[in-house]
Amino acid sequence: MNVSSLREAITKSLTETFTLPTNIERVVKDSHSLKMRIVEGQNKNSVFGFDLELGWRKLSGYLYVDVVHNSKGLAEQWRNNLKDSIDIFLVFSKRLNDLGCTVWAKIDDKNVNPNEIDIFSKSWGLFSVGFSSKYVEVVDGLDYHFDNIEPILTSFWAMILSFTSSINDMSEDSAGEGSEKEYLSKKYERNPLNRQACIDVHGCKCSVCGM
């Protein structure tokens, strides 16, 4: 599955998973419609949940994105892209903090400082980021402060796209030990007439072994 298909699947999953009792939809980024679901019992510090599973990749949880580090190791380019995404997340995390959100990053369910993440470490398996917002208030399940929540969702949508861009156009098979490849190469051969003329003049004696 390529990145474009992955993004389409995420869009589809988000629009199907996020629902509002008031049936109000908000367009947040790139003309994608994102519906919201308030988690029951968390009115003053609400989180939004989604679940997405695409083959061997899994993105799930409450407003966070999981990037699975294969135990066999992934391509160097993947790690470099992950570093770029972490840098992007640091920018978004500041904006989200300014909006009154609690932002976190975890490796193997342990809180970490994104500035101190060693992306070349082989000891960790699961990287996740996310945030919850104290701005979301629910009054009898009907009143939502959209002026406050919309910029938060916009930032989160951009954050999702930044992390999904770390997943290259890789298939499950490409995570194996390798495969047979065919390479084309050029081979230089001297003109046969010139070669024979040279032999006639100089003989056919190896300059290395003397034979």
C-alpha positions in Angstrom: 0.0 0.0 0.0 1.5 3.3 -1.0 1.4 6.6 1.0 -1.5 8.0 -1.1 -3.6 4.9 -0.5 -2.7 5.0 3.2 -3.8 8.6 3.5 -7.1 7.8 1.8 -7.7 4.9 4.2 -7.0 7.2 7.1 -9.4 9.8 5.8 -12.0 7.2 5.3 -11.4 5.7 8.8 -11.5 9.1 10.5 -14.7 10.2 8.8 -16.4 6.9 9.7 -15.1 6.8 13.3 -15.6 10.3 14.4 -19.3 11.1 15.0 -21.2 13.9 16.6 -24.6 13.6 18.3 -25.5 16.9 16.7 -24.5 15.5 13.2 -22.3 18.6 12.6 -19.3 18.1 10.4 -16.3 20.4 10.3 -14.0 20.8 7.3 -10.5 21.1 8.8 -7.8 20.6 6.2 -7.4 19.9 2.5 -11.2 19.7 2.0 -11.3 16.5 4.2 -14.4 16.3 6.4 -13.5 15.2 10.0 -16.2 14.1 12.4 -15.6 14.2 16.1 -16.5 11.7 18.8 -16.4 12.8 22.5 -15.2 10.1 24.7 -17.9 9.4 27.3 -17.1 10.5 30.9 -14.2 12.8 29.9 -16.1 16.0 29.5 -13.6 18.5 30.8 -10.4 16.9 29.4 -11.8 15.1 26.4 -9.9 13.0 23.9 -10.9 11.9 20.5 -10.6 8.3 19.5 -9.9 6.4 16.3 -8.9 2.9 15.3 -7.2 2.0 12.0 -5.5 -1.2 11.0 -3.9 -1.6 7.5 -2.4 -5.0 7.0 0.8 -5.2 9.1 0.6 -1.5 10.0 -1.6 -0.3 12.8 -2.6 3.2 13.8 -4.8 3.3 16.9 -5.7 4.9 20.2 -7.0 8.3 21.4 -5.6 11.1 19.4 -2.2 9.5 18.9 -0.4 7.9 16.0 1.6 4.7 16.5 4.6 4.0 14.3 5.7 0.4 14.7 9.4 -0.3 14.6 9.9 -3.7 13.0 12.1 -6.0 15.1 14.1 -6.9 12.0 14.8 -3.2 11.4 13.5 -0.9 8.7 15.2 1.1 5.9 17.5 3.9 6.7 15.3 6.3 4.8 12.4 5.3 7.0 14.4 6.4 10.1 15.4 9.6 8.5 11.8 10.4 7.6 10.8 9.5 11.2 13.3 12.1 12.4 11.8 14.7 10.1 8.3 13.8 11.5 9.5 14.1 15.1 10.9 17.5 14.3 7.5 18.4 12.7 5.8 17.1 15.8 7.9 19.4 18.0 6.6 22.4 16.0 3.0 21.2 16.3 3.4 20.4 20.0 4.3 24.0 20.8 1.3 25.2 18.9 -0.9 22.7 20.6 0.5 23.8 24.0 -0.4 27.4 23.1 -3.9 26.2 22.4 -4.2 24.7 25.9 -3.5 21.1 25.0 -1.6 18.5 26.9 1.0 17.0 24.5 3.0 13.8 25.0 5.3 11.4 23.3 6.0 7.9 24.3 8.3 5.0 23.4 7.0 1.6 24.5 4.4 3.4 26.6 7.0 5.4 28.5 6.9 9.2 28.4 9.9 10.6 26.6 11.2 14.0 25.5 11.0 14.2 21.7 14.2 16.2 21.7 16.1 13.2 23.2 14.7 10.4 21.0 17.5 8.2 19.6 15.9 7.2 16.3 18.8 4.8 15.6 18.3 2.8 18.7 17.2 -0.8 18.1 15.9 -1.3 21.6 12.5 0.3 21.3 9.5 -1.0 19.4 6.5 1.4 19.6 6.6 5.2 19.1 3.4 7.2 19.7 2.5 10.8 20.1 -0.8 12.5 21.0 -2.6 15.2 22.9 -5.7 15.9 24.9 -7.5 19.2 25.1 -9.0 21.0 28.1 -10.9 23.3 25.8 -13.5 20.7 24.8 -16.6 21.1 27.0 -19.8 19.2 26.6 -23.1 20.6 27.9 -25.8 17.9 27.9 -24.0 16.3 25.0 -25.0 19.1 22.6 -22.9 22.2 23.0 -19.4 22.2 21.6 -16.9 25.0 21.6 -16.0 24.8 17.9 -14.0 28.0 17.9 -11.6 26.4 20.3 -11.6 22.9 19.0 -11.3 23.5 15.2 -7.7 24.8 15.2 -6.7 21.9 17.5 -8.2 19.4 15.1 -6.5 21.2 12.2 -3.1 20.8 13.9 -3.8 17.2 14.7 -4.8 16.4 11.1 -1.5 17.9 9.9 0.3 15.9 12.5 -1.3 12.6 11.3 -0.2 13.4 7.8 3.3 14.2 8.9 3.6 10.8 10.5 1.9 8.8 7.8 4.4 10.4 5.4 7.1 8.5 7.3 5.6 5.2 6.1 7.2 4.7 2.7 5.7 2.8 -0.2 6.6 -0.5 1.4 4.8 -3.8 1.1 4.8 -6.5 3.7 7.1 -8.6 1.5 9.7 -5.8 1.5 10.3 -6.3 5.2 11.8 -9.7 4.6 15.4 -10.8 4.1 15.7 -9.8 0.5 14.8 -10.8 -3.0 16.4 -11.7 -6.3 17.1 -8.6 -8.5 18.4 -8.4 -12.1 20.9 -5.6 -13.0 21.9 -4.4 -16.4 25.6 -3.6 -17.0 27.8 -2.5 -19.8 30.8 -4.6 -20.9 33.6 -3.2 -23.1 35.0 -5.4 -25.8 37.7 -4.4 -28.3 37.0 -4.5 -32.0 38.0 -8.1 -33.1 39.9 -6.8 -36.2 42.0 -4.5 -34.1 42.6 -7.2 -31.5 43.8 -9.6 -34.1 46.1 -7.0 -35.8 47.7 -6.3 -32.4 48.3 -10.0 -31.8 49.9 -10.3 -35.2 52.4 -7.5 -34.4 53.1 -8.1 -30.7 52.2 -11.7 -30.3 49.8 -13.1 -27.7 51.9 -13.0 -24.5 50.5 -12.2 -21.1 52.4 -9.3 -19.5 51.6 -10.6 -16.1 52.4 -14.3 -16.2 54.5 -14.4 -19.4 52.5 -17.2 -20.9 
